[in-house]
Structures are given as structure tokens and as C-alpha cells.
Amino acid sequence: MPKVSAEHLTNRRRQILDAAAGCFARNGFHRTSMQDIVKESGLSAGLIYRYFTGKEEMILAIVEEWHTARSAGLGTASDPLAAYLGLLRAIADPDAARQRNLGMQAWAETVREPRIRALARQGVDDQLEAFGEVAPEALIRVLVAIYQGLLLQASWDDDLDAEAFVTAVGELVRPRV
């Protein structure tokens, strides 16, 4: 029997996570069944269970990827404010609806699932570490809250002027000279 390449395994895992994320974004974590994910992915249940023990493991993988992607650009930015404002623009973009839905669900899960809470906590701690020399902790926490608030507002307010929001945030936090 031929061996399957690491790239094939990675691509198959990605296919499963993308299918699960689509289902979770539409129906929520708890209303999505494994059968929904099987149908969305076009794969057999047996194959999916080779990669993940169940839905909870998929949720954790998706949340971990989400936090990693959100933190990646901020921690290495030469202009932290510009990177942060770019992140605000990205999360308010109409094409980011799926990511917003997943993000809100993940934060809601922090009250129920300790592993997801730990990931969320790590996301905040990463920002505190990355920007601790540039801004005080209280300001960093306020910026995290602004991001979370924008994510929520962009999810339900079709009239939100995201660019005006981002501009206002920039004016609030830009150092006064």
C-alpha cells in the first residue's frame, strides 16, 4: 500500500477543518453535528475520525488557528498602531463574516470550556507581551475590548461605518504630539 505524503495529510486535515468551520459559522458549535461535517466535507465519518476524535477537537483546532492568525501580524509589526488598525479593518470587512461568527462563538465557549478559555487567555497574554514596551497594560486591554466590540457590532449592524470606526480608534490612541 503506498504511503500518503505529509502534504496530503495536511490538506485532508485542512479540508475537514474548513468544512467544520463552515458548519459552525452557519449553525453554531452546538447545533452542528458530526453528520453535518461529514456531509459538508464530502468525506466518510471514518476518515474524519482518523484526524479528529470528535467535534470538540475540531473546535479547539479552529479556535487555536484563529488566535494564532490574529496574533501573528501584531507581534512583529514595526508600526503596532497601523497593524492594529489593519486588524480592525479586516475583522469588519464584509467578507470576514464567517470569521466573526466563529470568533463570537469561541468567546462564548470560554465560559464553558477551559481549553478554549486558555486559548483566549493566551491571545490576550500574547498581546500584552508583544506591546508591553509600547503601551501600558490597561491600554492594551482596552484595545482588545475595542476589537471584540467591533467584531460583535460588525456581525449584526449592516449600517456600521467600519472605516469611520477605525479612524476614530486611531485618533483616540494615536500619541498626541
Rosetta blueprint (number, residue, H / E / L):
1 M L
2 P L
3 K L
4 V L
5 S L
6 A H
7 E H
8 H H
9 L H
10 T H
11 N H
12 R H
13 R H
14 R H
15 Q H
16 I H
17 L H
18 D H
19 A H
20 A H
21 A H
22 G H
23 C H
24 F H
25 A H
26 R H
27 N H
28 G L
29 F L
30 H L
31 R L
32 T L
33 S L
34 M H
35 Q H
36 D H
37 I H
38 V H
39 K H
40 E H
41 S H
42 G L
43 L L
44 S L
45 A H
46 G H
47 L H
48 I H
49 Y H
50 R H
51 Y H
52 F L
53 T L
54 G L
55 K H
56 E H
57 E H
58 M H
59 I H
60 L H
61 A H
62 I H
63 V H
64 E H
65 E H
66 W H
67 H H
68 T H
69 A H
70 R H
71 S H
72 A H
73 G H
74 L H
75 G H
76 T L
77 A L
78 S L
79 D L
80 P H
81 L H
82 A H
83 A H
84 Y H
85 L H
86 G H
87 L H
88 L H
89 R H
90 A H
91 I H
92 A H
93 D L
94 P H
95 D H
96 A H
97 A H
98 R H
99 Q H
100 R H
101 N H
102 L H
103 G H
104 M H
105 Q H
106 A H
107 W H
108 A H
109 E H
110 T L
111 V L
112 R L
113 E L
114 P H
115 R H
116 I H
117 R H
118 A H
119 L H
120 A H
121 R H
122 Q H
123 G H
124 V H
125 D H
126 D H
127 Q H
128 L H
129 E H
130 A H
131 F H
132 G L
133 E L
134 V L
135 A L
136 P L
137 E H
138 A H
139 L H
140 I H
141 R H
142 V H
143 L H
144 V H
145 A H
146 I H
147 Y H
148 Q H
149 G H
150 L H
151 L H
152 L H
153 Q H
154 A H
155 S H
156 W H
157 D L
158 D L
159 D L
160 L L
161 D L
162 A H
163 E H
164 A H
165 F H
166 V H
167 T H
168 A H
169 V H
170 G H
171 E H
172 L H
173 V H
174 R L
175 P L
176 R L
177 V L
